[in-house]
Amino acid sequence: MYDPAPDHEPASPSERAIYFGFFVVVFALFIAEVVHDYTPGKLTALLVFVFWMPLLVLHEAGHAVVAWLLGWHVGQVEIGIGKPLIRFRLGSASVTVRLVPVAGYVTSVPTRLRYPRFENALIYFAGPGVELIVAGGVLLWIGPERMFSISRDYGLIAWQSLALAAASQAIMNLIPYSVHTRDQKHPNDGLGIIVSFLRPVSYYAQMVGQTFDHEQQDWEAHDSADWWKRGR
């Protein structure tokens, strides 16, 4: 839930073709390594790589959907880091898909004050929470014994890889740390959950009523001196 890179104009069709070609080459080299001295277990690394992007989309969707269900205004959904490849609107949110699908963030603001600390913590948890649900669902589906077994069954290997990718993403996001950008530090999901309860109510109140400017890709600022009026 942080902005990892400065914004740029979306990539042109030729740039997208170059990026796509680059990833095809990397993916082909990955496959070549799997094929060399092939064993079914080698597919795990490849499948974790394949599952990573869909799980990242689910992760950011978890943040956005829970924020929307709690009545927060969702302004941005960013998937990936680096140069934007495509940008579109989905409801009130500006959705951007970026070059490298390794991280993302969602920005939202409360529309009223009702347990804002708890709600903000829940929004932070929603992303890794979705991944934990996926991993737990796979565990229940195939059972603990098969989950942690070494198998030559390709279907079982796919399920194991999905659970591994989901659990890995959830754990990585729940370990508290800060992400440094050009001008400040941003908490990841784990640290964000903790920080949510440490911030004063005035922090959330000054965001009430803000709307997202899709052309400027930024939130419309309000005078912080009148936060108490919007908190009523």
Summary of the structure (lengths in Angstrom):
residues: 232
radius of gyration: 20.0
end to end distance: 27.6
largest distance: 67.9
contacts: 673
relative contact order: 0.15
helix: 55%
strand: 19%
